[in-house]
Amino acid sequence: MFKSIGKAFPKVLVTTLFTYTLYVTIFLRSADDGAKRFDFASGVLLVLYAISLFTYYRIIRVGPGFARDYKDALTTPYDYQTEQMYGQDHAIAVQRPKPQLLVEHSIKLKPPFCSKCQLWKPDRCHHCSSCGECVLKMDHHCPWFALCVGYKNQKFFVQFSVYTMLYAVEILVLNSVYLYHWFSDSGYTTEYIDFQVLVTWFLALIILLSMLIFNGFIFYLISENMTTIEQMERNEIKHENELVLESRGLASNRVHPNNFYHHLQNDLNVYDLDSRWENIRSVMGTSVAEILLPITNNNVWQNRHTLNEQGLWFPVNDSYKKDIELQQRLLHRLGSG
């Protein structure tokens, strides 16, 4: 019961906030100052209201994408056989062979296995304790949705954040105009200010300031093709990269100026596609409509019946690909020699 209430509460709260501020701005404000209720500004506000709530519920409906949806690709027959023969605890302890999908596509030397979900975790996948699931390209668990933001709904989350900011801008402007006229026309001498308009104005101001900061952080992350978790774990990632260097025979304390290895040692983000615009397009889509509207990206739609574009693997930057290709050629020579 409490879990159901916890999931329903943010939906009720968000819907109420949007609907209440719309009602106050269009109906109460207009009734008080004699303005037309459905002028152009009100029409724009209604559009922003509708698209914001539509996107909000689409984030929830689409979900972040869970690893369990691709269970066949992220497990091996050995996983089941070992568990049936020796029990779950022993199956976790033994060395499991990686699924072929991760052998071919994972950039990690040893992809992690989730003992809770009993699945191999693809790159950028994390287990969310709140959702109780392994989430594909997990960004963060958001209390405003009672759900994770991940591969499948990240684009809609970014759009909702922008729509909300624009909605707050118009709410603030329209109610500011009302308050300006109330003061300039000496309305305070004959009547009290409408408390609901004042509350809505403060709400819009607080939300706008918050969203300006939050959206700045969001666009920084997607322009770097990085998730919130990855940004928070950069020190840990740096340590892992140093181990990768050592495994390739490169001293971790060796300086490689203007070199990929210097980048690898200090600030590696293998998913950075070497262009901020390409990084943004990889999340938001390639066309203007895909970037601006809460619609499914064309590449995702075309690959909906395949494992491509499902958040199971991701393109990496050219520097990393060249380095991997060099290592593969060296290993091939050593093997043939």
N, C-alpha and C positions, 0 to 999 in steps of 0.2 A: 504493500500500500504506500509506504513512505517513498519507495523508489519511483512509483507512478506519479506521486505528487511532485517529487523532485524533477521529473522530466517535463511535467505539464507546467510547472510554475514559470520558468523563463518564457515559454510560449505565450502564456496569458499576460505576463508582465510586458513583454515587447509589443504585443498586439494592442494592449491597453494604452501604452505610452504613445504609440503612433496614432491611434484613433482619438484619444483625448486631445492631443495637441492639434490634430486636424480639426476637430469639432470647435475648439476654442478659437482657433485662428480664422476659420471660415465663417462660423455662425455667430459666436458671441461677439467677436471683434466687429464684424459687419453690422450686427444689430445695434451695437453701441455707437459707432461713428457714422452710420447711415450709408456705408459703402455697399457697392454691389456684391452680393455673396458669390456669384459665379463669374467673376471677371477673368481676364487672362492669367493673372497671378494665381488665382484660386485653381484654375485648370491645371497649371503647371504643378501646383502643390498636390493636387489629386493624383496626377500621373506619378509623381515621386513617391507618394504614399502607396499606391498600388504596386509599383515595380519593386519597392523596398520590401514590402511584406511578401510579395510573390517570391522574391529571391531568398528571403529569410526561410520560408517554408521549403523552398527547393533545396537549400543547403541540408535541411534535416531529411528530406525525402531521399535525396541522392546518397547521402552519407559520405563518409570519407573514403570508403573502400577498405574492405577487410581481407586479410590474408586467407581466412577460411573459405572465402568465395573461390579460391583457386587451390583448394586442398590437394587435388590430384597432382597438380604441378609442383607443389611444395612439400610433398612427402614421397617416400620410396617404399616399395614392398618390404624392404628390410625393416623399416620403422614398425610396420604392423606385425611382422613375423617375430621380431625381437620382443615386442611388448607381449604378444600372446604366449611366447615360450618362457620368458623370464619375469614378466611383470613390468609395470611402468617404471619403477625406480631403477631397475637394471637397464632398461632401454634408454633411459636418460644418461646413465653413466657410461655406456659403451660408446665407442667411436662409430658414429653413423656415417654412411656414405651420403654425399650431397646429391640432391636431385639434379637431373641433367640440365634443367633450366638454369640453375645457379652455376653449374659448371661452365656453361656457355656464356652467361651474361653477367654474373656477379663480379664486381671489381675487388671483392674482399677475398683474402687468402683463405679465411676460415669464416664463412657466413654463420651467424648465430642460430641456434636452435631454441625455440621457445618451448620450455617444458610444460607451460600452462596450456598453450593452444595445441601442443604436439605438432608443430609445424616448423619448417625452416623459414627463417625470415629473409626476404629479399632485401636488396640495398634500400636504405632510407626507411625501412619498416621498423616500428617500435611497438612494444606491448603497452597498452594504456590500462592502468589499474582501475580507472573509473569506468571505462567501457567494458573491461574484461576481455579485450580483443587485441590482436595484433593489427595495427593500422598501417596501411600502405602510405608511404611518404608522409608520416605523421608530422604535422606542424605543431599543434598543441590541442589540449582539451579545453573547449570553450564553455564556460558556465552559462553563457547567454543562449546556448543551443542545447545544453546538457548532452553534448556530443563532441566528438573530435573533428578537427579540421584536418583533412588529409588530401590525398591525390585527387579524388573524384570531386570534392566540393571546395577545394582551395580557391579556384577561380571565382565561384559564386560568392565565397566569403569576402574576397577582395572587392567585388562589385557591390555587395551589400554595404560594406564599410564606406565606399564612396557615395552610394545613394543616400545613406543615412546622413553623411556630412552635408550633402547638397540639400537634403530635406531640412536639416537643422538651420542651414543658411537662410532658406526662404522663410521658415517659421520665425527666425530672429528678425529678418528684415521687415516682414509684414507687421509683426507686433511692435517693432521699434517705430514704424511709421505711425501706428495707432498711439503709442505713448508720446511721440513727439507732438502730434496734434493735440493730445490731451493737455500737455504742458503749455504749448504755444497759444492755444485758444483759452487758456485759464480755466480749463475744465475743473481743476481742483477747487475752484471757488464755489461751484454749484453741486458737485457730485464727488463721491469717492471713486478712486480708481478701481477698475474691475480686477479683483484679486486673482481670478483665474488667468487673465491675460498676463498679469505680472509673473505668476508662477510659471506659465508656459514660456515666457521670455527668458527667465532664469534657467529653466530646463534646457532650452535651445542653446543658450550661451555655454552652459557647462558641457553639453554633448558636443557642440562644435569644437570647443577648445580641446576636448579629449580626443575627438576623431582626427583633428589636425595632427596631433602628435602621433596617434596610433597609425594613421595612414602613412605618415612619413616613414615610420618604422617598417610597415608592411611593404611599401614600395622599395625601400632599401633592400629588404630581404629578397624580394622576387627579382630585383635588378641584379642581384648577386647569385640568383638561382640557389637560394639557401633557405632552409626551414628554420623556424624558431628554435627547435631542438638542436639543430646543427650549429646554429649561432651560439647557443649556450654551451655546447660541448666542444668548442673549437680547441681548447687546450688538450682535451682528451684525444681529439682527432689528430692534433699535431703530434702527440706522443705516438699514436699508432703509425703515423706516416714516417716517423723516425725509425720505427721498427722495420717498416717496409724498405727504407733506404739501407739499413744494416743488412737485411736479408739479401739485398742486391750487391752487397760488398762495398757500400759507400759509407764512409765514416759519418756519423750523425753530427759531429762537431765540425765537419769540413765545410768551408765556405765556397759556394759556387755562384759568384756574382753574375747577374744577368743570365741566369741559367735556370732551366726548369727545376733542377734539383734544389736550387736555392729557394724557389717558390714552394717546392714540395716540403722542404724542411720547416719553413716558417709560416706559411699561410695557405695551405693547400685547400682548394675547393674544386675537386675534379669535375663537378657539375657546372661550373662556370664556363659558359660557352664562348668566352672571350669577347662578348658584346653584350652590353646592358639591354639593348633592344631585343636581341635574340633570347636572352634570359627571360625577359618579360613575355615575349611571344610563346615561349615554351609552356608558360602557365596560362596566359590569357587567351591564346589563339592567334591566328595569323591574319584574319580579316578584321576590318573595322567593326562589322556587326558582332563578331565573336568577342572582341575586346569590350565593346560597350554594352552588350545585351546578355542576359542570363540564358544563353542557349548553349547546347552541347557543341563542343568544337568538332569541326568536320573530320579531323584525323581520328578522333576518338570514336565518332559515329561509324566511320568506314571500317574500323577495326573492332567493332563491338563483338564480333563472333570469333575473334582470335585472341591471342595473348599479347599482341602488340598494343602499345598505348594503354596499358591497363595498370601502370604503376608497379610493374614487376621488375623492370630495369629502366635505365635512363641513359641518354647520351652523355658522353664525357667530353672534356675539351681536347683540342687537337694535340696539345703538348703531352697530355697523359696517354693518348692513343699512340703517338709516335714512340713514347717510351716503352709501352707494352709491346708494340710490334718489334722493337729492337730486342727486347728480352726474349720474345718468342723465336726470333731468328737465331739468337745466340744459343738458346736451348736446343733448337733444331740442329745446328751445327755440331754442338756437343754430342747430341744423340746419334747423329749420322757418322761422327768421327769415331 
